[in-house]
Amino acid sequence: MKLDLNLYRGYVNDEELVVFGHVFKSWAPDKYRLDRKGIRHAVSVIHMFRIKPLENVEVKLKFRNVEVKTKTLSDGYFRFTIPYSEKLESGWHSYEVSCKIYDYGIIENSEVLKPFESKVGVISDIDDTFLVSHSGNFFKKLYILLFKNINKRKIFEDVVPYYQALSRAGQENETASNSFFYVSSSEWNLYEFIDSFARLHELPKAVIKLKKIKTGISDFLFTGRGSHDHKFEKIKDIIMFYPKLEYVLLGDDSQKDPFLYERVVKIFPKSIKAIYIRQTSKKKKSKTVTVLKNIESMNVATCYFSKSEEATAHSKRIGIL
């Protein structure tokens, strides 16, 4: 048993700073090895869900000249949402969180994003949008999660150059980039895997927002399933936090993304530049076609594509790239 303090990338604007993480006990003595093979990899994945959240643990944030404390919620989650109006240059900035429990202290570091002046912000789903996951097939998805390590998991063809192009779109300064957010129905348990996979394939660095952490083997069996309302809330939070950005939304047709994005457009009719939906089966789904037509009637461009090169061509055609 060991104590874990997990931090995630946060974000900041001209008025507020948001950072978040979890504190829990786990059964993972070597920090979830992601490169094991076969059954050893399966055991490592299951360990990610064998955790015990720690409630009411005091955590302390240090960021620049700010020091503030809070305590964890019942699921071990904590979030600092604090006023912050100090001048801060665009880019990524380091922050530190520490906690002490049972005479055992731990300190971790992560980063917060202050967006560059941007042509667009990009909000992307993960499973079956850039990471091949077979979300529509419960048993296949479970098998891949358990027995395909990070080096064996597949990424869709041409995703990386497309995402990199979106990151650079409209940026003249080589050090600047457009802001990326990865929002998924996968749980916080899989954060380290998702972040490592994105870095391995050189996808744009992003703030990652996932679903409530799970704490047992029975929970593990239903990873990524259930309601997707949390995705709507997280996307809404991002758009409200950076209301001056115009967003590109990327998802797929394996679950609820088209309908979720339709709701987003209805709530934020001036904030969405375009919506891209990956086709995950041999034929286009009629319900997805219908909802995308409705989105287009609200003056938002859409693209229902099977290969990323189609999305790239569309983005060039409408002036994003």
Secondary structure as a PSIPRED ss2 file (coil, helix, strand):
# PSIPRED VFORMAT (PSIPRED V4.0)

   1 M C   1.000  0.000  0.000
   2 K E   0.000  0.000  1.000
   3 L E   0.000  0.000  1.000
   4 D E   0.000  0.000  1.000
   5 L E   0.000  0.000  1.000
   6 N E   0.000  0.000  1.000
   7 L E   0.000  0.000  1.000
   8 Y E   0.000  0.000  1.000
   9 R E   0.000  0.000  1.000
  10 G E   0.000  0.000  1.000
  11 Y E   0.000  0.000  1.000
  12 V E   0.000  0.000  1.000
  13 N C   1.000  0.000  0.000
  14 D C   1.000  0.000  0.000
  15 E C   1.000  0.000  0.000
  16 E E   0.000  0.000  1.000
  17 L E   0.000  0.000  1.000
  18 V E   0.000  0.000  1.000
  19 V E   0.000  0.000  1.000
  20 F E   0.000  0.000  1.000
  21 G E   0.000  0.000  1.000
  22 H E   0.000  0.000  1.000
  23 V E   0.000  0.000  1.000
  24 F E   0.000  0.000  1.000
  25 K E   0.000  0.000  1.000
  26 S E   0.000  0.000  1.000
  27 W C   1.000  0.000  0.000
  28 A C   1.000  0.000  0.000
  29 P C   1.000  0.000  0.000
  30 D C   1.000  0.000  0.000
  31 K C   1.000  0.000  0.000
  32 Y C   1.000  0.000  0.000
  33 R C   1.000  0.000  0.000
  34 L C   1.000  0.000  0.000
  35 D C   1.000  0.000  0.000
  36 R C   1.000  0.000  0.000
  37 K C   1.000  0.000  0.000
  38 G H   0.000  1.000  0.000
  39 I H   0.000  1.000  0.000
  40 R H   0.000  1.000  0.000
  41 H H   0.000  1.000  0.000
  42 A H   0.000  1.000  0.000
  43 V H   0.000  1.000  0.000
  44 S H   0.000  1.000  0.000
  45 V H   0.000  1.000  0.000
  46 I H   0.000  1.000  0.000
  47 H H   0.000  1.000  0.000
  48 M C   1.000  0.000  0.000
  49 F C   1.000  0.000  0.000
  50 R C   1.000  0.000  0.000
  51 I E   0.000  0.000  1.000
  52 K E   0.000  0.000  1.000
  53 P E   0.000  0.000  1.000
  54 L C   1.000  0.000  0.000
  55 E C   1.000  0.000  0.000
  56 N C   1.000  0.000  0.000
  57 V C   1.000  0.000  0.000
  58 E E   0.000  0.000  1.000
  59 V E   0.000  0.000  1.000
  60 K E   0.000  0.000  1.000
  61 L E   0.000  0.000  1.000
  62 K E   0.000  0.000  1.000
  63 F E   0.000  0.000  1.000
  64 R C   1.000  0.000  0.000
  65 N C   1.000  0.000  0.000
  66 V E   0.000  0.000  1.000
  67 E E   0.000  0.000  1.000
  68 V E   0.000  0.000  1.000
  69 K E   0.000  0.000  1.000
  70 T E   0.000  0.000  1.000
  71 K E   0.000  0.000  1.000
  72 T C   1.000  0.000  0.000
  73 L C   1.000  0.000  0.000
  74 S C   1.000  0.000  0.000
  75 D C   1.000  0.000  0.000
  76 G C   1.000  0.000  0.000
  77 Y E   0.000  0.000  1.000
  78 F E   0.000  0.000  1.000
  79 R E   0.000  0.000  1.000
  80 F E   0.000  0.000  1.000
  81 T E   0.000  0.000  1.000
  82 I E   0.000  0.000  1.000
  83 P E   0.000  0.000  1.000
  84 Y C   1.000  0.000  0.000
  85 S C   1.000  0.000  0.000
  86 E C   1.000  0.000  0.000
  87 K C   1.000  0.000  0.000
  88 L C   1.000  0.000  0.000
  89 E C   1.000  0.000  0.000
  90 S C   1.000  0.000  0.000
  91 G E   0.000  0.000  1.000
  92 W E   0.000  0.000  1.000
  93 H E   0.000  0.000  1.000
  94 S E   0.000  0.000  1.000
  95 Y E   0.000  0.000  1.000
  96 E E   0.000  0.000  1.000
  97 V E   0.000  0.000  1.000
  98 S E   0.000  0.000  1.000
  99 C E   0.000  0.000  1.000
 100 K E   0.000  0.000  1.000
 101 I E   0.000  0.000  1.000
 102 Y C   1.000  0.000  0.000
 103 D C   1.000  0.000  0.000
 104 Y E   0.000  0.000  1.000
 105 G E   0.000  0.000  1.000
 106 I E   0.000  0.000  1.000
 107 I E   0.000  0.000  1.000
 108 E E   0.000  0.000  1.000
 109 N E   0.000  0.000  1.000
 110 S E   0.000  0.000  1.000
 111 E E   0.000  0.000  1.000
 112 V E   0.000  0.000  1.000
 113 L E   0.000  0.000  1.000
 114 K E   0.000  0.000  1.000
 115 P C   1.000  0.000  0.000
 116 F C   1.000  0.000  0.000
 117 E C   1.000  0.000  0.000
 118 S C   1.000  0.000  0.000
 119 K C   1.000  0.000  0.000
 120 V C   1.000  0.000  0.000
 121 G E   0.000  0.000  1.000
 122 V E   0.000  0.000  1.000
 123 I E   0.000  0.000  1.000
 124 S E   0.000  0.000  1.000
 125 D C   1.000  0.000  0.000
 126 I C   1.000  0.000  0.000
 127 D E   0.000  0.000  1.000
 128 D C   1.000  0.000  0.000
 129 T C   1.000  0.000  0.000
 130 F C   1.000  0.000  0.000
 131 L E   0.000  0.000  1.000
 132 V C   1.000  0.000  0.000
 133 S C   1.000  0.000  0.000
 134 H C   1.000  0.000  0.000
 135 S C   1.000  0.000  0.000
 136 G C   1.000  0.000  0.000
 137 N C   1.000  0.000  0.000
 138 F H   0.000  1.000  0.000
 139 F H   0.000  1.000  0.000
 140 K H   0.000  1.000  0.000
 141 K H   0.000  1.000  0.000
 142 L H   0.000  1.000  0.000
 143 Y H   0.000  1.000  0.000
 144 I H   0.000  1.000  0.000
 145 L H   0.000  1.000  0.000
 146 L H   0.000  1.000  0.000
 147 F H   0.000  1.000  0.000
 148 K C   1.000  0.000  0.000
 149 N C   1.000  0.000  0.000
 150 I C   1.000  0.000  0.000
 151 N C   1.000  0.000  0.000
 152 K C   1.000  0.000  0.000
 153 R C   1.000  0.000  0.000
 154 K C   1.000  0.000  0.000
 155 I E   0.000  0.000  1.000
 156 F C   1.000  0.000  0.000
 157 E C   1.000  0.000  0.000
 158 D C   1.000  0.000  0.000
 159 V H   0.000  1.000  0.000
 160 V H   0.000  1.000  0.000
 161 P H   0.000  1.000  0.000
 162 Y H   0.000  1.000  0.000
 163 Y H   0.000  1.000  0.000
 164 Q H   0.000  1.000  0.000
 165 A H   0.000  1.000  0.000
 166 L H   0.000  1.000  0.000
 167 S H   0.000  1.000  0.000
 168 R H   0.000  1.000  0.000
 169 A C   1.000  0.000  0.000
 170 G C   1.000  0.000  0.000
 171 Q C   1.000  0.000  0.000
 172 E C   1.000  0.000  0.000
 173 N C   1.000  0.000  0.000
 174 E C   1.000  0.000  0.000
 175 T C   1.000  0.000  0.000
 176 A C   1.000  0.000  0.000
 177 S C   1.000  0.000  0.000
 178 N C   1.000  0.000  0.000
 179 S C   1.000  0.000  0.000
 180 F E   0.000  0.000  1.000
 181 F E   0.000  0.000  1.000
 182 Y E   0.000  0.000  1.000
 183 V E   0.000  0.000  1.000
 184 S E   0.000  0.000  1.000
 185 S E   0.000  0.000  1.000
 186 S E   0.000  0.000  1.000
 187 E E   0.000  0.000  1.000
 188 W H   0.000  1.000  0.000
 189 N H   0.000  1.000  0.000
 190 L H   0.000  1.000  0.000
 191 Y H   0.000  1.000  0.000
 192 E H   0.000  1.000  0.000
 193 F H   0.000  1.000  0.000
 194 I H   0.000  1.000  0.000
 195 D H   0.000  1.000  0.000
 196 S H   0.000  1.000  0.000
 197 F H   0.000  1.000  0.000
 198 A H   0.000  1.000  0.000
 199 R H   0.000  1.000  0.000
 200 L H   0.000  1.000  0.000
 201 H C   1.000  0.000  0.000
 202 E C   1.000  0.000  0.000
 203 L C   1.000  0.000  0.000
 204 P C   1.000  0.000  0.000
 205 K C   1.000  0.000  0.000
 206 A C   1.000  0.000  0.000
 207 V E   0.000  0.000  1.000
 208 I E   0.000  0.000  1.000
 209 K E   0.000  0.000  1.000
 210 L E   0.000  0.000  1.000
 211 K E   0.000  0.000  1.000
 212 K C   1.000  0.000  0.000
 213 I C   1.000  0.000  0.000
 214 K C   1.000  0.000  0.000
 215 T C   1.000  0.000  0.000
 216 G C   1.000  0.000  0.000
 217 I H   0.000  1.000  0.000
 218 S H   0.000  1.000  0.000
 219 D H   0.000  1.000  0.000
 220 F H   0.000  1.000  0.000
 221 L H   0.000  1.000  0.000
 222 F C   1.000  0.000  0.000
 223 T C   1.000  0.000  0.000
 224 G C   1.000  0.000  0.000
 225 R C   1.000  0.000  0.000
 226 G C   1.000  0.000  0.000
 227 S C   1.000  0.000  0.000
 228 H C   1.000  0.000  0.000
 229 D H   0.000  1.000  0.000
 230 H H   0.000  1.000  0.000
 231 K H   0.000  1.000  0.000
 232 F H   0.000  1.000  0.000
 233 E H   0.000  1.000  0.000
 234 K H   0.000  1.000  0.000
 235 I H   0.000  1.000  0.000
 236 K H   0.000  1.000  0.000
 237 D H   0.000  1.000  0.000
 238 I H   0.000  1.000  0.000
 239 I H   0.000  1.000  0.000
 240 M H   0.000  1.000  0.000
 241 F H   0.000  1.000  0.000
 242 Y C   1.000  0.000  0.000
 243 P C   1.000  0.000  0.000
 244 K C   1.000  0.000  0.000
 245 L C   1.000  0.000  0.000
 246 E C   1.000  0.000  0.000
 247 Y E   0.000  0.000  1.000
 248 V E   0.000  0.000  1.000
 249 L E   0.000  0.000  1.000
 250 L E   0.000  0.000  1.000
 251 G E   0.000  0.000  1.000
 252 D E   0.000  0.000  1.000
 253 D C   1.000  0.000  0.000
 254 S C   1.000  0.000  0.000
 255 Q C   1.000  0.000  0.000
 256 K C   1.000  0.000  0.000
 257 D H   0.000  1.000  0.000
 258 P H   0.000  1.000  0.000
 259 F H   0.000  1.000  0.000
 260 L H   0.000  1.000  0.000
 261 Y H   0.000  1.000  0.000
 262 E H   0.000  1.000  0.000
 263 R H   0.000  1.000  0.000
 264 V H   0.000  1.000  0.000
 265 V H   0.000  1.000  0.000
 266 K H   0.000  1.000  0.000
 267 I H   0.000  1.000  0.000
 268 F C   1.000  0.000  0.000
 269 P C   1.000  0.000  0.000
 270 K C   1.000  0.000  0.000
 271 S C   1.000  0.000  0.000
 272 I E   0.000  0.000  1.000
 273 K E   0.000  0.000  1.000
 274 A E   0.000  0.000  1.000
 275 I E   0.000  0.000  1.000
 276 Y E   0.000  0.000  1.000
 277 I E   0.000  0.000  1.000
 278 R E   0.000  0.000  1.000
 279 Q C   1.000  0.000  0.000
 280 T C   1.000  0.000  0.000
 281 S C   1.000  0.000  0.000
 282 K C   1.000  0.000  0.000
 283 K C   1.000  0.000  0.000
 284 K C   1.000  0.000  0.000
 285 K C   1.000  0.000  0.000
 286 S H   0.000  1.000  0.000
 287 K H   0.000  1.000  0.000
 288 T H   0.000  1.000  0.000
 289 V H   0.000  1.000  0.000
 290 T H   0.000  1.000  0.000
 291 V H   0.000  1.000  0.000
 292 L H   0.000  1.000  0.000
 293 K H   0.000  1.000  0.000
 294 N H   0.000  1.000  0.000
 295 I H   0.000  1.000  0.000
 296 E H   0.000  1.000  0.000
 297 S C   1.000  0.000  0.000
 298 M C   1.000  0.000  0.000
 299 N C   1.000  0.000  0.000
 300 V C   1.000  0.000  0.000
 301 A E   0.000  0.000  1.000
 302 T E   0.000  0.000  1.000
 303 C E   0.000  0.000  1.000
 304 Y E   0.000  0.000  1.000
 305 F E   0.000  0.000  1.000
 306 S C   1.000  0.000  0.000
 307 K C   1.000  0.000  0.000
 308 S H   0.000  1.000  0.000
 309 E H   0.000  1.000  0.000
 310 E H   0.000  1.000  0.000
 311 A H   0.000  1.000  0.000
 312 T H   0.000  1.000  0.000
 313 A H   0.000  1.000  0.000
 314 H H   0.000  1.000  0.000
 315 S H   0.000  1.000  0.000
 316 K H   0.000  1.000  0.000
 317 R H   0.000  1.000  0.000
 318 I C   1.000  0.000  0.000
 319 G C   1.000  0.000  0.000
 320 I C   1.000  0.000  0.000
 321 L C   1.000  0.000  0.000
